Amino acid sequence: MRSTAGSTEPTGTARRPDRADRVRRFSTAERWVHRTTGWLTLVCLVTAACLYLGPLAQLVGRRHVMVFLHEWSGILLPLPALLGLFSADFRADLRRLNRFAVYDRQWLRAVRRGRRSPSARPAGKFNAGQKIYAGWIAGAVLVMMFTGLLMWFMGLLPFISRTSAIFVHDLLAWAITAVVLGHMRKAFQDPEARLGMRTGYVTRSWAEREHPRWLSKDGDAGVTGRTHEV
């Protein structure tokens, strides 16, 4: 897309915030957890498509390679988050994601009613939608690992049939694909959010507009690397 008048950057991109205006949103450890998890998820979904969809399977071939990549990317999927537990910033954000506040319910009501103004959608460092997504995807990954292991080691739990495990695994795979695509769509609609995940910093104006509860107690918290949420 062409840039607007007076702008040197294409529309839909976010510039790196100036040092005086920037707020630290994610630490290096958190960004690596997100990036590694994202790549493993992408490998899982792509290899699953190559195994599940006949025309794509014929085009790609090398089924044994696809099976190997699919199994081990799935097994390794929780590893980045487990390693991330060594980071205090990552643990702090997990606590934020696990806490549903009163204003999160207000955010959900605004979404249901189609209200888009920032004042109608108060949010801490993470909004209610991001919290629901994080909880759902974490649970889905555990179920996918469990059913995948049942398919891999057929004698692991004899009272659960392999057919049942395959049905749950396939059904949940389609659901995860839809949810992840929705997540990517929302990310592409917000260049500033992508900038925060890529560099670790966002502009203070964006933080105050999109996540006003995040910095409301201490305006300099994000610059020093310490964030607060009420």
C-alpha positions, -999 to 999 in steps of 0.1 A, spaced: 0 0 0 12 36 -6 21 58 22 0 88 32 11 124 25 40 134 47 47 98 57 79 79 47 65 45 57 38 23 40 3 23 55 -2 -5 80 33 -5 94 45 9 128 77 27 133 101 19 161 91 42 189 116 69 201 134 61 233 116 88 252 82 76 240 87 38 243 73 14 268 87 -21 273 60 -46 267 78 -79 264 112 -91 275 136 -110 252 127 -143 269 89 -137 263 95 -129 226 115 -160 221 88 -181 238 62 -166 215 83 -169 184 94 -205 190 59 -216 200 46 -200 168 71 -218 146 64 -251 162 26 -246 158 31 -237 122 51 -269 116 24 -289 133 -4 -274 112 15 -276 79 26 -312 83 -9 -321 95 -23 -307 63 3 -327 43 -8 -359 60 -46 -352 61 -54 -336 27 -50 -361 -1 -40 -337 -30 -15 -319 -8 0 -352 4 5 -363 -32 21 -330 -40 46 -330 -11 52 -368 -8 78 -380 18 51 -391 42 76 -405 67 93 -371 69 60 -353 75 51 -378 102 84 -373 119 82 -335 118 46 -336 130 51 -359 159 82 -341 172 70 -306 167 39 -316 187 60 -332 215 82 -301 217 54 -276 216 51 -270 254 89 -268 258 93 -230 251 67 -222 277 83 -245 302 117 -229 296 101 -195 298 92 -202 335 128 -194 343 120 -158 333 104 -136 360 87 -114 333 71 -145 317 58 -157 350 44 -123 357 25 -123 324 12 -158 331 -3 -144 363 -19 -115 343 -33 -139 318 -47 -161 345 -65 -132 363 -99 -122 350 -109 -87 364 -142 -68 365 -131 -46 335 -125 -78 315 -162 -85 317 -169 -50 306 -145 -56 276 -165 -87 266 -198 -69 269 -185 -41 246 -175 -67 221 -209 -84 221 -226 -50 216 -202 -39 189 -187 -10 208 -152 -3 195 -141 28 214 -111 24 237 -131 38 266 -157 10 262 -130 -17 262 -108 -12 292 -79 -36 294 -48 -43 314 -16 -55 297 -38 -82 281 -74 -77 271 -101 -103 279 -99 -117 244 -62 -124 247 -67 -140 281 -94 -163 267 -73 -172 237 -42 -180 258 -62 -203 282 -80 -220 253 -49 -227 232 -30 -240 263 -57 -265 270 -60 -275 234 -23 -282 231 -25 -305 261 -54 -324 246 -36 -326 213 -5 -340 230 -26 -365 249 -45 -378 219 -14 -378 198 4 -400 223 -25 -424 223 -23 -426 185 15 -430 187 16 -456 215 -16 -476 209 -12 -497 241 -8 -467 264 -44 -467 276 -62 -497 261 -96 -487 273 -95 -456 250 -98 -467 213 -75 -453 187 -105 -443 167 -117 -421 195 -83 -405 199 -81 -398 161 -116 -383 161 -108 -359 189 -74 -351 175 -87 -343 141 -117 -323 153 -95 -302 176 -69 -297 149 -95 -279 127 -106 -258 157 -70 -248 164 -64 -239 128 -94 -216 128 -84 -200 161 -48 -195 151 -58 -179 118 -81 -156 137 -52 -147 160 -29 -140 130 -57 -118 114 -60 -97 146 -22 -94 147 -20 -81 111 -47 -56 119 -25 -40 146 10 -31 135 19 -16 169 11 -49 186 34 -67 161 61 -42 168 58 -49 205 63 -86 199 91 -81 174 112 -54 193 98 -56 229 87 -20 229 55 0 219 47 36 220 32 50 252 3 65 233 -7 30 220 -4 15 254 -25 42 270 -52 39 243 -54 1 239 -44 -11 274 -51 19 297 -52 -3 329 -17 -15 322 2 17 331 -24 35 351 -7 32 385 28 42 374 34 60 341 71 52 340 68 15 349 71 2 314 102 22 306 121 8 335 110 -27 327 84 -30 355 48 -30 346 18 -27 368 -18 -36 364 -48 -27 386 
